[in-house]
Amino acid sequence: MHGAWADARMMTDCVCQTLLTQGRLVRSLTSKSKFVFTWVVYGLVVAWVTFPSTGLRFRSEAGQILADSPASVSKEKETSKEAQPASETQATAGRSSSVESQASAESSSTESDSSTEKGVSRKKRTHTCDIWLSEKMDEALQLYMWLHANPEISFEEKNTAAKLASIWKKAGLEMTTEVGGHGIVGVFRNGEGPTVMLRTDLDALPVTEETPLAFASKQTTTAPDGSTTGVMHACGHDIHMTSLTTVVKYLMSHQDCWSGTLMVIGQPAEERGAGAKAMLEDGLFKRFPKPDYALAAHVSGDTPVGQVGLRAGFSLANVDSVDITMKGRGGHGSQPHNTTDPIVQAAQLVMSLQMIVAREVAPIEPAVVTVGSIHGGTKHNIIGNDCKLQLTVRSYDQGVRQQVLSAIRRRTLAVAQSYDAPEPEIVISEGTPSLKNDTELTVRIRRVLGKRLGAENIVDDEPSMGGEDFSRYGIAGVPILMYRVGTVQGARLERFEKLGVPPPSLHSSRYYPDAEPTLEVAFRAMVAAVLELMPPRR
């Protein structure tokens, strides 16, 4: 151990001397900063010497520094906290530690079967995957920052789609654009084997960004009411696109590692729950091969980086919208006996609707009925002619879905009849169907991700009453799996906990992922899943 510490000290002196004398950036540091810098390097080198199994990344980078590589010095300048805004540093922080911990888990999971041909082959692919990603990460981050800074709302993803289509085509996919709107489809046939579809969403949200990122979106759009609002990737679709594009590049440059037909789609209008339906209606599974499996990743705003969540069966809910207009007969507020008050009807209806889940739906069946908006009247002393309500309805089971919608209609009509009021208008807009992950596929991918990322990092995903139109591909007869990837560094989560506030949720104007470590885990997970489903034919 004493020898290891001595080696660490000697290596520290060598690295620091090289950087402090030849690195243009580091020469500009103050004496105090140089002292702190030296001890940071010392700590990294100690880990490199003491834990050789997790020091692969340090060995490679230290070797470049000692060789006085211009590329290495340039990279140090680009990523130094002194040379770029703190917010940009946050977006790329944690790269080395994340790769090392994942590589360590990977090594321990594959060495046990290294004596077999399958084990040796898998270990070699994993090693190649890690090294390749390390070399391509800067390129991936550039794409991520461009996508984040240039978001486009649902049905307007023209530039986003063109950007991805160009990159995917250059990688070797046979591209088709304008599928179901701005949807894109890339296909590559690599011998015999299954057809696997990988999906990313393209659209952003009408949210004005309030993050500290240097590349925060400044884009705007006109809202339906005529007002101007910002546009932001507040749901992580920029991470989804970047990760999937990086996976495509890897698979296309390592075609000996897999066999079958790769189908990659960029889907528009997920946030409106309409993109998947539009692509299917435009012949997605008729004009192109119908997949044997379909995979998609989604970010999680409250899960630590490094964790991946999966859940077999129902994962996300049916989502329906209901617009109700209660009708009455208006008049003066001082003479309510000469009117039929629609606001009183609406108030009674709001309370009645709460009894549907409480007293009509079986307690073991999840369901939600929320009145999100109610508008009626124009002035203090005027009883209006109508009152409008807007509801969101959530469920998993299709039978429960119909039961709740039927109860809403029945109770609405009953309230109006009790006041001898005109029949109300009831408009039900079916949104996304519930997402049900294929059980067999989920178990299979969970097993392989446990080996790749460490079993302790694979968690049971909590069911959510949110919606996702990826579910439509499952309804179309394809076994599907959507899994969640953690995006927030542990230190940030601890900070939120100490402050007594939850981390910003998805769709929040303040949400942003720790991009680099998130992309590393998302990339490794997707590559591992694809190689499991599309093994090479020998």
Secondary structure, DSSP 8 states (H G I E B T S, - for coil): -HHHHHHHHHHHHHHHHHHHHH-HHHHTS-HHHHHHHHHHHHHHHHHHHH-GGG-HHHHHHHHHHHTT-HHHHHHHHHH-TTTS-HHHHHHHTTHHHHHHHHHHHHHHHHHTTTTSHHHHHHHHHHHHHHHHHHHHHHHHHHHHHHHHHS--BTT--HHHHHHHHHHHHHHT-EEEEEETTTEEEEEEEESSS-EEEEEEE--BBS-------TT----EEE-TTS-EEE-B-TTSHHHHHHHHHHHHHHHHH-GGG--EEEEEEEE--TTTT-HHHHHHHTTHHHHS---SEEEEEEEEEEEETT-EEE-SEEEE-EEEEEEEEEE-B-EETT-GGGSB-HHHHHHHHHHHHHHHHHHTS-TTS-EEEEEEEEEE-SSTTEE-SEEEEEEEEEESSHHHHHHHHHHHHHHHHHHHHHTT----EEEEEE----EEE-HHHHHHHHHHHHHHH-GGGEEE----S---TTHHHHHTT--EEEEEEEEE-HHHHHHHHHHT-----TT-TT----HHHHHHHHHHHHHHHHHHHS----
